[in-house]
Amino acid sequence: MRLLHTSDWHLGKRLFDKERYDVFEKFLAWLLSTIRQERVDTLIVAGDIFDTAVPTNKSLRLYYDFLSQLTSSECRHVVIVSGNHDSPTLLEAPKGILENFGVHVIGGAESPEDEVIELKDKAGNLEGVVCAVPFLRERDILRLKDDSTLSRAEEIQLAVENHYKSVVKAAIDRMGAKRVPLIATGHLFTVGSPKGEDVNELYIGATGAVPVNIFPSEIDYLALGHIHRAYSIGGDKTRNYCGAPIPLTFEEANLEKLVRLVDFEPDEIKVADIQVPKFDRLVSVQGSQTEISTKLKELAGQDEKILVEVIHTGKANAINLTGEVSEQTSGTKIEVLRVFDETKKANCLANDGDEMEIGELTWENVFEKKLKNETFEGEVSEEELWNAYRNAYFQISELADVNAQ
């Protein structure tokens, strides 16, 4: 059996105010071609199909057009699980219809038995089982006990571990005497995994990562999503994040983007990485005002369409930075999406000035300034205050997503 593992498409995500539907469309066309060319039997999408819980009509059309075209390929099975950006109810709405085409969608964690997907060959024989575990929300898995001696973080980790144990046990029971490849999905951080700038903490008020030993050893291949860069846990190529397939931020512009191709052979599992082509070019131009001007001149001379962010990091204050950048890039193929003065921000934070634009402040900046200006009574650490603040912020964010549905 041959499997392709991908995740974190974030269909509809803007780069600042720039829509990139053309890039998402090109990626999905490439993915479809790759599935056909590599004769893939099973596609796994490990969460964050969309960027918001209420995706645009264009995003939905891209998704369903892809699934529709996939039915004409040799790919017999598609397993899709929700991520923290997805709406479980929206993903599962057409579940009954999609199952008729071999597309299995798991939006929320309910019964472990419901997360077990049987994969059968053309003759109807069992050839694999997927433990399709979606993004695990606290409200779905956490049952706090009044007499518990564990911390909230420990309770969460234990709940995640028990959930995986339950789903894997149900999968093994479903297999019976016949041992076939056991695949599991997940959309979460693991201890040691790299985190990018655009990924929210997984569990509120906790460490944000679970130990890698929570995953049962019976799992033959672990297909993970949530972080945007490719990463193998402990160097084990059967325990993989594939990362986002396209750069979603300027920070990701130089990261290798790939999907994982997995072959289950009688005596071994072979994993190969397939690089995803770049469908647009992103460049972050940073430095002093003089250095920025020089770099922009070099880019303009390349006569190529480039999406650019400009970040001033020089020691001297910038003068009319936005105007100068606009004048220098006018009439070129450079599209500047953001001009940001990091020096000004640092000076304002250091001096507690009021000159900083509201759009330049992040939610972390606001709380950092608050901590500097306030004194707190009692035995409470700064780390505890930060955890409480993150808890409130992400709960409000998640509630906003739910209300938007």
Phi, psi and omega in degrees: 000137180245129185238144172242128184249123176220167180194173169053053176289321181054047181305132179093354182293133176270154170257098195057244180260007185271121173283143184228038180300327179296324179290315178298320180296317179295321178297313182296325176295318177297317181297317178299316178297320180294318178300318179291314183295321182271001178053054182285135178272323188224132176251129175246125175244110190267055168095162183056057174292316179250164181271339180225164179290342178236080184291155179289163177300323178297319179295316179297320181295319177300316181297308184287327175297319178298312181297323179297315180291333181294334182294340179270004178263181178275001180288112185273334186229137172231127178239120183238128176241153182282153172249185182290340178274344186272155170268115179303319183291322179294316180297321185275351184307314180264022187307313182299320179291314184297327181298333177293342180251015178080016180256117182250125184240128175241112183269312182232160180273113178237263177271131178306324181297328181288344181268002179266120181247123177272133177252122182241147179281184184296335180273358180089008179273143180294125180240353178181161178227135179247127170270093188275079182271121180274188171300128185264110178273147182307316185294340182274330188239343188265123176236091184291139178253138182299328184263012182291140177261001181274152174286167179300318179299318180292323178297318180295313181299319179294320179295319177296314180300315181294325179296314179296320178299318182294317182291318179295319178298318179296324179292317180294321177297323180293326180295321186074220184283339183275121179268117178236165180306134179248115182250142176229148177248169175191152176227090188193168173271144169245156180302127179095350181284142180287144180243137178267178185286342189250021182245119179289156175301142184286309184244130187289133176071010180240191183286343179083003181213148179250150178297146183290342182279004177283342183276125182303142183292343180291345181291124179278321177219131181250112183259105186251154172224172173126319175266155190261007177237148181294137184200133176253126183294119179061021181077004181276113184286000173261004178231089195235141155263137175263343180079170176290142185281344177228155176294124182260347176220167176294332177299331183268001189302325184258007178282147174289128180250132187205169167237159182255132176252121188240124177251124177262106179254165186307322186245358181200165176244122180254130181238124178239145178262132175247118182289138176270130179297158174274126183261350169205169184245127179244133179225130174259116181260118185228153178143196176286171181299323178292316180296321178298316180299318180295316181293320178296322178297319179296316180295319180297327180288346180280349176049050182224144178292121184224135172266129190231142163244144180243126180232118179275122181236008182292161181287321180282147179295140178282146179242119178051048184299311182299316180296318180295318179296317180298316180294320184288330184262354180297132179082003177255179177270008178277131175245111182273120183264341184200136170237120186227134180257094181293326180296316179298318179298314181297319180294320180294319179293320181292322182266359183054041182279169180252011186277350185288135178292144182298327180291344180273345181274137171262168180295334176289320178302316182301313182289326178299317178294323179297317180297324181292329187263357184237153171245142185240133180271155177094174182270079179229132183270161177297324179298319179295321178295318178298317179298319179295320180294314178298320178304310181295316183299311185285330175293319178294319179298316181292322178296323178297320178297317181295317180295327181292336179289000000 
